[in-house]
Each structure stands twice: as structure tokens, then as C-alpha cells.
Amino acid sequence: MFGIGKKRTKYGDFLDINMIKQERISEETGLHRDTITRACNDQEYSVKKSTRKLLTDAASKLSKKNVKQSDFWS
């Protein structure tokens, strides 16, 4: 089940809507699963620019949608 009862960031919501598992993002990016979890759940987490690029590229590839960093982070 994706996103049931969890507070999610825009990135986490995107993964849920597109049924992409966080572990798949971790495999695609090489980032630790704790980093992915914070990016998906913690509204206060400040994602580094290089990490945002990896996360966005993985989301774009796995969802087959054209997404930009600004879709998730301001």
C-alpha cells in the first residue's frame, strides 16, 4: 500500500501516486534508504541540490513523466 495514513512531502506524494517504491528510488540513485525516507516524509528536511537532482531524475525515469526539481522543492 502506498502512502496510507502518512504525512508526505510533494516528492513522497508523487511516488505514492505513481506507485514507485522508495527502495526502487534507492536502487536507482545509490542513495541510502534513510535519505529517501526523509525526502518523502520530513517537511523540514533540507535536501541538498545534488540529491534533489538524483531524486528527480529517478522519479522521471521510473514514472516515465517529465518532472522538474521545482515540482517538489522550491
Secondary structure as GFF3:
##gff-version 3
##sequence-region A 1 74
A	DSSP	alpha_helix	10	17	.	.	.	ID=ss1
A	DSSP	alpha_helix	22	29	.	.	.	ID=ss2
A	DSSP	alpha_helix	33	41	.	.	.	ID=ss3
A	DSSP	alpha_helix	49	63	.	.	.	ID=ss4
A	DSSP	three_ten_helix	69	71	.	.	.	ID=ss5
###
